[in-house]
Amino acid sequence: MLQGARRTIMNFPFAYLGRSRTRSIGFLFRCLIRRLQFPRLLLLGVTCHAVVCSLWRPGLAGSASLLHLYSNKSNPEQGYCIREVRLASSLDFWTLSSENLIAVLPIDPVKENYVRKVKNCVFSIAYPTPFKSRVHLVAVSKQVLEDILDLDLSVSETDDFIQLVSGEKIVLGSIPLAHRYGGHQFGIWADQLGDGRAHLIGIYMNRQGEKWELQLKGSGKTPYSRSGDGRAVLRSSMREFLCSEAMYYLRIPTSRAASLVVSDDAVWRDQFYNGNVVKERGAVVLRVAKSWFRIGSLEILAHYGELDLLRMLLDFIIQEHFPSVDVKEPNRYLGFFSTAVSETAQLIALWMSVGFAHGVCNTDNFSLLSITIDYGPFGFMEAYNPDFVPNTSDDERRYKIGNQANIGMFNLNKLLQALNPLLDPRQKQLAAQILEGYPILYDTRFRELFKAKLGLLGKSKGDDDLIAFLLHLMEKTEADFTMTFRQLSEITQSQLQELSIPQQFWALKMISKHKLFPAWVSQYLLRLKSNMNDSDSERRKRMTTVNPRYVLKNWMAESAVQKAERNDFSEVHLLQQVLRRPFQKHSAAETAGYSSPTPSWAKDLRVSCSS
């Protein structure tokens, strides 16, 4: 009975050796500008740099100080002013800077923006291409603006903000960059890839002393665009905006999305690669992350034997983003790799715990910081199916949800191959041993997460079988993954014991039709009795904090997209509100059917790599 059930957990057993990332604490200053009463015109001139910089200089990142927008035809020098602690009500004293990157890492000497093979650098200078038509702000994340970028929400209503987030104008002192990287795509080395439609417009240091890299996606061609047009369309941009924010509130490491704008510029796409090319509208997402470096960032350097640059980039990444690793230590690359292995296992286990399938787990889409990036044809699994593939372009089903842990192992092996030229024989042996530990790391973390989803405390030798048994029943009955666990969080033990499942628990009712459901319930209730000092109400309360009621299912995103194509963005805003509190019941979400079975019109929805 359980032989098939065990298969549903994974192809091989895997967990997590966590490490705590320390946050750098920045200095908090009252704005001396206000006290000194500098005239506004003075602040926009050279005197600001000469006088105010002597009082405080925010290092090599932008801050809430001086902002001056200019047409992206030139590159004036960076100016600095005193840092403002409170939320900025305009962009007048808000800055970005690229210096933290270009002062350390080599830049492509070719300044012209045309598609080419690029070598011996990490970035190319590339300016966004403004839209030709009017631009409309679709949505903003209030939390990203306020908590990360120190901007009051009212700033999003200004022309300066629209021009900034659409790529029409850039911030004084910031040099926009396109990142050079390679990668293995669907298991095959794809050589040079890079930011083909993304521009890193600068780094911002916020009032907590955190540095965030701001990137526009869909903002035009770069030297890495290959045959692409450098644009993204509204449907895919909406999905990325919504999902990156949804994942954050599901407590899964991810990039964030600050804004989404759409234009009337025509962008032509063959969505399903079947020859049906249609006109869509161009859109841009402003997304933020601590870093956009990915496994492919290192692979390209190792592939072309640029080992000095590989070492330089690795040391920079360790120095900036891996505080637990001493950059002066001879074994620092082992420490870096060990962290990447454990945190990748953690990330994928978290994906699995909410039924998330990335869709395109290429090495160029795997962050070195183990955060979720590059949302393309992702999908939250609806009916439980280990073979669920959200990407119709994945003909071989390589990135099906049940294979994500294995793909993590594959990608980490490619990371190790990129590191190997910098390791001595002993370090290579130790690194191989670290990688061999990945399956146990993943399995341990997966078990912890699913035990929490079932409300289990302590340890029992039968826990793995109990989890596998439930997943087996879910697979056989095609029960909804999210709502099965959520309804187990809401139903009482007495209701379960009576095996009379109320209609409101529709996902559990579906599983209850399986002949083995009573056997599983008996095992589950017996296991709950071993929870020390626990009550049924405490169990349910605990489980509702880890089992979301709402995730961004494809049909929900598609419904919002269809309305947005008619310039009705109401459902985008509704989903923003709902997905910010995925563990709490919302009346508007219930009315919209977000916790109901998938509507019949959405049964055959498809998503592809085209965006």
C-alpha positions as CSV (number, residue, x, y, z in Angstrom):
1,M,0.0,0.0,0.0
2,L,2.8,2.4,0.9
3,Q,5.2,1.5,-1.8
4,G,3.5,3.9,-4.2
5,A,3.0,6.4,-1.4
6,R,6.7,6.7,-0.6
7,R,7.3,7.5,-4.3
8,T,5.3,10.6,-4.0
9,I,7.6,12.2,-1.4
10,M,10.7,12.2,-3.7
11,N,12.9,10.2,-6.0
12,F,15.5,10.1,-3.3
13,P,15.6,11.3,0.3
14,F,17.0,14.8,1.2
15,A,17.1,19.1,4.3
16,Y,18.7,22.0,5.6
17,L,21.7,23.2,7.6
18,G,20.6,26.7,8.1
19,R,22.7,29.7,8.8
20,S,21.6,33.0,10.1
21,R,22.5,35.9,7.9
22,T,23.4,38.9,9.9
23,R,22.0,42.2,8.8
24,S,24.4,45.1,8.6
25,I,23.1,47.9,10.7
26,G,23.4,51.3,9.1
27,F,23.7,54.7,10.8
28,L,20.5,56.6,11.5
29,F,20.8,60.3,11.0
30,R,18.4,63.2,11.3
31,C,18.5,65.1,8.0
32,L,21.0,67.8,8.6
33,I,19.7,69.5,5.4
34,R,16.6,70.6,7.3
35,R,18.6,72.0,10.2
36,L,21.1,73.8,7.9
37,Q,18.2,75.2,5.7
38,F,20.2,74.8,2.5
39,P,18.3,76.3,-0.4
40,R,16.8,73.8,-2.8
41,L,18.8,75.2,-5.7
42,L,22.0,74.8,-3.8
43,L,21.2,71.1,-3.2
44,L,21.0,70.5,-7.0
45,G,24.4,72.0,-7.6
46,V,28.0,71.2,-7.1
47,T,28.0,72.8,-3.7
48,C,25.9,70.0,-2.3
49,H,28.7,67.6,-3.0
50,A,31.4,69.8,-1.7
51,V,29.7,71.0,1.5
52,V,27.3,68.3,2.5
53,C,29.5,65.4,1.7
54,S,31.9,66.6,4.3
55,L,29.2,65.9,6.8
56,W,28.2,62.4,5.7
57,R,28.8,60.1,2.7
58,P,26.6,57.1,2.3
59,G,29.3,54.8,0.9
60,L,29.0,53.2,-2.5
61,A,25.2,52.8,-2.6
62,G,22.3,55.2,-3.1
63,S,20.2,56.6,-0.3
64,A,17.3,58.8,0.6
65,S,19.3,62.0,-0.2
66,L,19.7,63.6,-3.5
67,L,17.8,62.7,-6.7
68,H,18.0,64.3,-10.0
69,L,16.4,62.8,-13.1
70,Y,17.9,63.3,-16.4
71,S,17.4,62.0,-19.9
72,N,19.4,58.8,-20.3
73,K,21.9,60.1,-22.8
74,S,24.8,61.0,-20.5
75,N,26.5,59.9,-17.3
76,P,27.0,62.7,-14.9
77,E,29.1,62.2,-11.8
78,Q,27.4,61.0,-8.6
79,G,26.5,63.7,-6.0
80,Y,26.0,62.9,-2.3
81,C,23.8,64.6,0.4
82,I,22.8,63.9,3.9
83,R,20.6,60.8,4.4
84,E,16.9,61.3,5.2
85,V,15.6,58.9,7.8
86,R,11.8,59.4,7.4
87,L,10.0,58.2,4.3
88,A,10.6,60.4,1.3
89,S,7.5,62.2,0.0
90,S,9.2,62.9,-3.3
91,L,12.2,61.7,-5.2
92,D,14.1,65.0,-4.6
93,F,16.4,63.5,-2.0
94,W,16.5,59.9,-3.1
95,T,19.5,58.4,-4.8
96,L,20.8,55.3,-6.5
97,S,24.4,54.4,-7.2
98,S,26.2,51.8,-9.3
99,E,29.6,52.4,-7.7
100,N,29.5,49.4,-5.3
101,L,29.7,47.2,-8.4
102,I,31.7,49.1,-11.0
103,A,34.4,50.1,-8.5
104,V,35.3,46.5,-7.9
105,L,34.1,44.5,-11.0
106,P,35.4,45.0,-14.5
107,I,33.0,46.6,-17.1
108,D,32.8,45.7,-20.8
109,P,35.0,48.3,-22.6
110,V,32.6,48.4,-25.5
111,K,30.0,51.1,-24.8
112,E,27.8,50.7,-27.9
113,N,24.6,48.8,-27.3
114,Y,24.5,46.0,-29.9
115,V,24.3,42.2,-29.5
116,R,27.7,40.7,-29.3
117,K,29.9,38.1,-27.6
118,V,31.2,39.7,-24.4
119,K,34.3,38.6,-22.5
120,N,36.5,39.5,-19.6
121,C,33.9,41.4,-17.7
122,V,30.9,41.0,-15.4
123,F,28.7,43.9,-16.6
124,S,28.1,45.9,-19.7
125,I,26.8,49.5,-19.6
126,A,23.4,49.5,-21.2
127,Y,20.7,52.1,-21.0
128,P,17.0,51.3,-20.9
129,T,14.9,52.0,-24.0
130,P,12.0,54.3,-23.2
131,F,8.5,53.4,-24.5
132,K,7.3,55.4,-27.4
133,S,3.7,55.5,-26.2
134,R,2.1,56.6,-22.9
135,V,2.8,54.6,-19.8
136,H,0.3,53.6,-17.2
137,L,1.0,52.5,-13.6
138,V,-0.8,49.2,-13.1
139,A,0.3,48.5,-9.5
140,V,2.9,49.2,-6.8
141,S,3.9,47.3,-3.6
142,K,3.4,49.7,-0.8
143,Q,5.5,47.5,1.4
144,V,8.5,47.5,-0.9
145,L,8.3,51.2,-1.4
146,E,8.1,51.9,2.3
147,D,10.0,49.1,4.0
148,I,12.8,48.7,1.5
149,L,13.1,51.9,-0.6
150,D,12.1,54.5,2.1
151,L,9.5,56.0,-0.2
152,D,6.0,57.2,0.8
153,L,3.3,55.6,-1.3
154,S,2.3,59.1,-2.6
155,V,5.6,59.2,-4.5
156,S,4.2,56.5,-6.9
157,E,1.7,59.1,-8.1
158,T,4.4,61.5,-9.5
159,D,5.7,61.8,-13.0
160,D,9.2,61.3,-11.7
161,F,8.3,57.9,-10.4
162,I,6.7,56.8,-13.6
163,Q,9.6,57.9,-15.6
164,L,12.0,56.1,-13.3
165,V,10.2,52.7,-13.2
166,S,9.5,52.7,-16.9
167,G,13.2,53.3,-17.9
168,E,12.4,56.7,-19.5
169,K,14.9,58.5,-17.1
170,I,17.5,57.3,-14.7
171,V,18.9,58.6,-11.4
172,L,21.8,61.0,-11.4
173,G,25.0,59.1,-10.6
174,S,23.7,55.7,-11.4
175,I,25.1,53.9,-14.5
176,P,22.6,51.2,-15.7
177,L,24.2,47.8,-16.2
178,A,23.4,44.5,-17.9
179,H,24.9,41.4,-16.3
180,R,26.9,38.9,-18.3
181,Y,26.2,35.3,-17.4
182,G,25.8,31.9,-19.0
183,G,24.0,28.7,-18.0
184,H,22.7,25.2,-18.5
185,Q,19.2,25.4,-20.0
186,F,17.2,22.2,-19.8
187,G,20.4,20.4,-19.0
188,I,22.5,21.7,-21.9
189,W,25.2,24.3,-21.8
190,A,23.7,27.4,-23.6
191,D,26.9,29.5,-23.5
192,Q,26.5,33.3,-23.1
193,L,23.0,34.4,-21.9
194,G,22.9,37.5,-19.7
195,D,20.4,40.2,-19.0
196,G,18.8,40.3,-22.4
197,R,15.9,42.6,-21.3
198,A,16.8,43.7,-17.9
199,H,18.8,46.7,-16.6
200,L,20.2,47.1,-13.1
201,I,19.6,50.8,-12.5
202,G,21.5,51.1,-9.2
203,I,21.9,50.0,-5.6
204,Y,19.9,51.6,-2.8
205,M,20.9,51.6,0.9
206,N,17.9,52.0,3.1
207,R,17.5,53.3,6.6
208,Q,18.2,49.9,8.1
209,G,21.6,49.9,6.3
210,E,20.5,47.2,3.8
211,K,21.7,47.4,0.2
212,W,19.2,46.5,-2.5
213,E,19.8,46.2,-6.2
214,L,17.0,47.7,-8.4
215,Q,16.4,46.1,-11.8
216,L,14.0,46.9,-14.5
217,K,12.7,43.9,-16.5
218,G,11.3,44.4,-20.0
219,S,13.2,47.7,-20.4
220,G,14.8,47.1,-23.8
221,K,17.7,45.6,-25.6
222,T,21.2,44.9,-24.2
223,P,24.3,43.3,-25.6
224,Y,22.8,40.0,-24.3
225,S,19.5,40.2,-26.1
226,R,20.4,37.6,-28.7
227,S,17.5,37.5,-31.1
228,G,15.0,39.0,-28.6
229,D,13.5,42.5,-28.6
230,G,14.3,43.3,-25.0
231,R,10.7,43.6,-24.0
232,A,8.3,41.8,-21.7
233,V,4.5,41.7,-22.1
234,L,1.7,42.5,-19.6
235,R,0.6,39.0,-18.9
236,S,4.0,37.7,-17.8
237,S,4.9,40.9,-16.0
238,M,1.7,40.8,-14.0
239,R,2.4,37.2,-13.0
240,E,6.0,38.1,-11.9
241,F,4.8,41.1,-10.0
242,L,2.1,39.2,-8.1
243,C,4.0,36.0,-7.5
244,S,7.2,37.5,-6.2
245,E,5.2,39.4,-3.6
246,A,3.0,36.4,-2.9
247,M,6.0,34.2,-2.2
248,Y,7.4,36.8,0.2
249,Y,4.3,36.6,2.3
250,L,4.4,32.8,2.2
251,R,7.8,33.3,3.9
252,I,9.8,31.9,1.0
253,P,13.1,33.7,0.1
254,T,12.4,35.7,-3.1
255,S,13.1,38.8,-5.1
256,R,10.5,41.5,-4.6
257,A,8.5,43.6,-7.0
258,A,8.1,47.3,-6.4
259,S,6.0,48.4,-9.4
260,L,4.4,47.4,-12.7
261,V,3.8,49.7,-15.6
262,V,2.2,49.0,-19.0
263,S,2.5,50.9,-22.3
264,D,0.6,50.9,-25.5
265,D,3.8,49.9,-27.4
266,A,3.2,46.8,-29.6
267,V,5.2,43.7,-28.7
268,W,4.7,40.7,-30.9
269,R,4.7,37.2,-29.3
270,D,4.1,33.6,-30.3
271,Q,2.9,32.6,-26.9
272,F,2.8,28.8,-27.4
273,Y,5.4,28.6,-30.2
274,N,2.7,27.4,-32.7
275,G,3.1,30.1,-35.3
276,N,0.3,32.2,-33.9
277,V,2.0,35.5,-33.4
278,V,-0.2,38.2,-31.8
279,K,0.3,41.8,-30.7
280,E,0.6,42.4,-27.0
281,R,1.5,45.4,-24.8
282,G,4.9,46.0,-23.4
283,A,5.3,46.2,-19.7
284,V,8.1,46.8,-17.2
285,V,8.5,45.4,-13.6
286,L,10.8,47.2,-11.1
287,R,12.1,44.3,-9.1
288,V,14.5,44.4,-6.2
289,A,16.9,41.8,-4.6
290,K,20.0,41.8,-2.4
291,S,21.8,40.4,-5.4
292,W,21.0,39.1,-8.9
293,F,24.1,36.9,-9.2
294,R,23.2,33.4,-10.1
295,I,25.0,30.1,-10.8
296,G,25.5,31.1,-14.4
297,S,27.4,34.2,-13.3
298,L,30.2,31.9,-12.3
299,E,29.8,29.3,-15.0
300,I,30.5,31.7,-17.8
301,L,33.8,32.8,-16.3
302,A,34.9,29.2,-15.6
303,H,33.9,28.2,-19.1
304,Y,36.1,30.8,-20.7
305,G,39.0,30.3,-18.3
306,E,38.7,33.8,-16.8
307,L,39.9,32.5,-13.5
308,D,41.2,35.8,-12.1
309,L,37.9,37.4,-12.7
310,L,36.1,34.3,-11.3
311,R,38.1,34.6,-8.1
312,M,37.4,38.4,-8.0
313,L,33.7,38.0,-8.4
314,L,33.5,35.2,-5.9
315,D,35.4,37.2,-3.3
316,F,33.1,40.1,-3.9
317,I,30.0,38.0,-3.5
318,I,31.3,36.4,-0.3
319,Q,32.3,39.8,1.1
320,E,28.9,41.4,0.3
321,H,26.5,38.6,0.9
322,F,28.0,35.8,3.0
323,P,28.9,37.3,6.4
324,S,29.4,33.9,8.0
325,V,32.3,33.2,5.6
326,D,35.7,34.9,6.1
327,V,36.8,36.2,2.7
328,K,40.4,36.0,3.9
329,E,40.2,32.3,4.8
330,P,41.9,29.8,2.4
331,N,38.8,27.6,2.6
332,R,36.3,30.4,1.9
333,Y,35.0,28.8,-1.3
334,L,34.2,25.7,0.6
335,G,32.3,27.7,3.1
336,F,30.5,29.5,0.3
337,F,29.6,26.3,-1.4
338,S,28.4,24.6,1.8
339,T,26.1,27.5,2.4
340,A,24.8,27.4,-1.1
341,V,24.1,23.7,-0.8
342,S,22.2,23.9,2.5
343,E,20.2,27.0,1.5
344,T,19.3,25.5,-1.9
345,A,17.9,22.4,-0.1
346,Q,16.0,24.7,2.2
347,L,14.6,26.8,-0.7
348,I,13.3,23.8,-2.7
349,A,11.8,22.2,0.3
350,L,9.9,25.4,0.9
351,W,8.8,25.4,-2.7
352,M,7.4,21.9,-2.2
353,S,5.7,22.8,1.0
354,V,3.4,25.2,-0.8
355,G,3.2,23.2,-4.0
356,F,5.2,25.7,-6.1
357,A,6.8,24.7,-9.3
358,H,9.3,27.2,-10.7
359,G,9.0,25.9,-14.3
360,V,12.4,26.8,-15.6
361,C,15.1,25.7,-13.1
362,N,18.0,26.4,-15.4
363,T,21.3,27.3,-13.8
364,D,20.9,30.9,-15.0
365,N,17.7,31.1,-13.0
366,F,19.2,29.8,-9.7
367,S,20.3,32.5,-7.3
368,L,23.6,32.2,-5.5
369,L,21.9,33.7,-2.5
370,S,19.2,30.9,-2.7
371,I,16.3,33.2,-3.3
372,T,13.5,32.6,-5.9
373,I,14.2,34.7,-9.0
374,D,13.1,35.0,-12.6
375,Y,9.4,34.1,-12.4
376,G,8.4,32.8,-15.8
377,P,6.0,29.8,-16.4
378,F,5.7,29.0,-12.7
379,G,2.6,27.3,-11.2
380,F,1.2,26.5,-7.9
381,M,0.0,22.9,-8.1
382,E,-3.8,22.6,-7.9
383,A,-4.7,18.9,-8.0
384,Y,-1.9,17.0,-6.3
385,N,0.4,15.4,-8.9
386,P,4.1,14.8,-8.6
387,D,4.3,15.0,-12.4
388,F,2.8,18.5,-12.5
389,V,4.6,20.7,-15.1
390,P,3.6,24.4,-15.3
391,N,5.6,25.1,-18.4
392,T,4.1,23.8,-21.7
393,S,7.5,24.4,-23.3
394,D,9.0,21.7,-21.1
395,D,8.3,18.8,-23.5
396,E,10.5,16.3,-21.6
397,R,8.9,17.3,-18.2
398,R,12.4,17.9,-16.8
399,Y,11.2,20.6,-14.4
400,K,8.1,18.8,-13.1
401,I,7.4,19.5,-9.4
402,G,8.5,16.1,-8.3
403,N,11.9,16.5,-9.9
404,Q,12.8,19.9,-8.4
405,A,15.0,18.5,-5.7
406,N,16.9,16.4,-8.2
407,I,17.4,19.5,-10.4
408,G,18.7,21.3,-7.3
409,M,21.4,18.6,-7.1
410,F,22.2,19.0,-10.8
411,N,22.5,22.8,-10.6
412,L,24.7,22.6,-7.5
413,N,26.9,20.1,-9.3
414,K,27.3,22.7,-12.1
415,L,28.2,25.3,-9.5
416,L,30.8,23.0,-8.1
417,Q,32.3,22.5,-11.6
418,A,32.6,26.3,-11.9
419,L,34.4,26.4,-8.5
420,N,36.7,23.5,-9.2
421,P,39.4,25.5,-11.0
422,L,39.9,27.5,-7.8
423,L,40.1,24.5,-5.5
424,D,43.1,22.4,-4.6
425,P,42.8,18.5,-4.6
426,R,41.9,18.3,-1.0
427,Q,39.3,21.1,-1.3
428,K,37.7,19.4,-4.3
429,Q,37.3,16.2,-2.3
430,L,35.7,18.1,0.6
431,A,33.4,20.0,-1.8
432,A,32.3,16.7,-3.4
433,Q,31.4,15.4,0.1
434,I,29.4,18.6,0.8
435,L,27.4,18.0,-2.3
436,E,26.8,14.4,-1.4
437,G,25.1,15.7,1.8
438,Y,22.5,17.6,-0.2
439,P,19.9,14.7,-0.3
440,I,19.9,14.3,3.5
441,L,19.6,18.1,3.9
442,Y,16.7,18.3,1.6
443,D,14.9,15.2,3.1
444,T,15.3,16.5,6.6
445,R,13.8,19.9,5.8
446,F,11.0,18.4,3.7
447,R,10.1,16.2,6.6
448,E,10.1,19.1,9.1
449,L,7.9,21.3,6.9
450,F,5.3,18.6,6.2
451,K,5.2,17.5,9.8
452,A,4.4,21.1,10.7
453,K,1.7,21.1,8.0
454,L,0.1,18.2,9.7
455,G,0.4,19.7,13.1
456,L,2.8,16.9,14.4
457,L,5.0,17.6,17.4
458,G,8.0,15.7,18.4
459,K,9.3,12.6,16.5
460,S,7.8,9.3,15.6
461,K,9.2,6.6,13.4
462,G,6.0,6.4,11.5
463,D,5.9,10.1,10.5
464,D,7.4,9.6,7.0
465,D,4.8,6.9,6.3
466,L,2.0,9.1,7.5
467,I,3.0,11.9,5.2
468,A,3.6,9.6,2.3
469,F,0.2,7.9,2.9
470,L,-1.7,11.2,2.7
471,L,0.2,12.3,-0.4
472,H,-0.7,9.0,-2.0
473,L,-4.4,9.4,-1.3
474,M,-4.2,13.0,-2.6
475,E,-2.6,11.8,-5.8
476,K,-5.1,9.0,-6.4
477,T,-8.1,11.3,-5.8
478,E,-6.6,14.4,-7.5
479,A,-7.3,16.4,-4.4
480,D,-6.3,20.1,-4.2
481,F,-2.9,20.4,-2.6
482,T,-3.3,23.7,-0.9
483,M,-6.9,23.2,0.3
484,T,-6.3,19.7,1.6
485,F,-3.8,20.9,4.1
486,R,-5.7,24.0,4.9
487,Q,-8.9,22.1,5.6
488,L,-7.0,19.7,7.8
489,S,-6.0,22.9,9.7
490,E,-9.7,23.9,10.2
491,I,-11.5,20.6,10.7
492,T,-11.9,19.2,14.2
493,Q,-10.6,15.9,15.3
494,S,-14.1,14.8,16.2
495,Q,-15.3,15.6,12.7
496,L,-12.5,13.6,11.3
497,Q,-13.1,10.7,13.6
498,E,-16.7,10.5,12.6
499,L,-15.6,10.3,8.9
500,S,-18.5,12.6,8.1
501,I,-16.8,15.4,6.3
502,P,-18.9,18.6,6.0
503,Q,-19.3,20.0,2.5
504,Q,-17.3,23.1,3.3
505,F,-14.2,20.9,3.5
506,W,-14.6,20.0,-0.2
507,A,-10.9,18.9,-0.7
508,L,-11.1,16.5,2.3
509,K,-14.4,15.2,1.1
510,M,-12.8,14.3,-2.2
511,I,-10.1,12.3,-0.4
512,S,-12.6,10.7,1.8
513,K,-14.0,8.8,-1.2
514,H,-10.9,6.7,-1.3
515,K,-11.3,3.3,0.5
516,L,-8.1,3.8,2.5
517,F,-9.0,7.2,3.9
518,P,-10.4,5.7,7.2
519,A,-7.1,3.9,7.7
520,W,-5.1,7.1,7.3
521,V,-7.5,9.1,9.6
522,S,-7.0,6.4,12.3
523,Q,-3.2,6.6,12.0
524,Y,-3.3,10.4,12.0
525,L,-5.5,10.8,15.1
526,L,-3.4,8.2,16.9
527,R,-0.3,10.2,16.1
528,L,-1.9,13.5,17.3
529,K,-2.5,11.9,20.6
530,S,1.3,11.7,21.1
531,N,1.6,15.5,20.8
532,M,2.6,16.5,24.4
533,N,0.6,19.2,26.1
534,D,-1.4,19.9,22.9
535,S,-5.1,20.5,22.4
536,D,-7.2,20.3,19.2
537,S,-7.7,24.1,19.2
538,E,-4.0,24.7,19.6
539,R,-3.3,22.2,16.8
540,R,-5.7,24.0,14.4
541,K,-4.3,27.4,15.3
542,R,-0.8,26.2,14.8
543,M,-1.6,24.6,11.4
544,T,-3.3,27.6,10.0
545,T,-0.1,29.6,10.4
546,V,1.8,27.3,8.1
547,N,-1.0,26.2,5.6
548,P,-2.1,29.1,3.4
549,R,-5.7,29.5,2.4
550,Y,-4.7,31.4,-0.7
551,V,-1.9,30.9,-3.2
552,L,-1.6,32.4,-6.7
553,K,-3.1,29.6,-8.8
554,N,-2.8,30.0,-12.5
555,W,-6.5,30.5,-13.0
556,M,-6.5,33.4,-10.5
557,A,-3.6,35.1,-12.4
558,E,-5.3,34.5,-15.7
559,S,-8.5,36.0,-14.5
560,A,-6.6,39.2,-13.5
561,V,-4.7,39.2,-16.8
562,Q,-7.8,39.0,-18.9
563,K,-9.3,42.0,-17.1
564,A,-6.0,43.9,-17.3
565,E,-6.0,43.5,-21.1
566,R,-9.2,45.5,-21.0
567,N,-7.5,48.1,-18.7
568,D,-9.4,46.8,-15.7
569,F,-6.8,46.3,-13.0
570,S,-9.2,45.7,-10.1
571,E,-8.3,42.1,-9.8
572,V,-4.6,42.8,-9.7
573,H,-5.3,45.0,-6.7
574,L,-7.6,42.5,-5.1
575,L,-4.9,39.7,-5.4
576,Q,-2.3,42.1,-4.0
577,Q,-4.5,42.5,-0.8
578,V,-5.3,38.8,-0.5
579,L,-1.8,37.4,-1.1
580,R,-0.4,39.8,1.5
581,R,-2.2,37.7,4.1
582,P,-2.4,34.2,2.7
583,F,-3.1,32.6,6.0
584,Q,-6.1,34.7,6.9
585,K,-9.6,34.3,5.6
586,H,-10.8,37.2,3.4
587,S,-14.5,37.8,2.6
588,A,-13.6,39.3,-0.8
589,A,-11.3,36.4,-1.6
590,E,-14.1,33.9,-0.7
591,T,-16.5,35.8,-2.9
592,A,-14.0,35.6,-5.7
593,G,-13.7,31.8,-5.2
594,Y,-10.0,31.8,-4.4
595,S,-10.5,29.0,-1.9
596,S,-13.0,27.1,-4.1
597,P,-12.3,24.3,-6.6
598,T,-10.7,25.4,-9.9
599,P,-13.4,26.8,-12.2
600,S,-14.3,24.7,-15.2
601,W,-13.1,27.3,-17.7
602,A,-9.6,27.1,-16.3
603,K,-9.1,23.3,-16.4
604,D,-6.9,23.5,-19.5
605,L,-4.9,26.7,-18.8
606,R,-1.4,26.7,-20.2
607,V,1.7,28.8,-19.5
608,S,4.9,28.8,-21.6
609,C,8.3,30.4,-21.7
610,S,7.1,33.2,-24.0
611,S,6.9,36.5,-22.2
